């Protein structure tokens, strides 16, 4: 498997943080005839991202009336290779966002290195 580094990608424009009742950004993957559940994954290959992806897949299988979307910001070839290890729901929408455009539209910025190296994060790992 290729090396997955911790280098920070270029900055992108962030929209303001969304709150309950905020209007969703215009995108082509949202379905207007049902509820949508979006999960923005960080650190492709980490156990937290794996757990979130597997949970989203199980949720998608349990609630097929909800459009479930998983976003990946790393290099798509690495992300695709990583997710090929999992048996994911067939209707799970996978969105590869190498330039982090969708992350920015939805107001999802970067976490700091101190978050990654936080003792509580490491203990929960």
Secondary structure, DSSP 8 states (H G I E B T S, - for coil): -------------------TT------SS--TTS-EEEEE--STTSHHHHHHHHHHHHHHHH-TTSEEEEEE-S-HHHHHHHHTTS---TT-EEEE-TT-HHHHHTT-----HHHHT-HHHHHH-
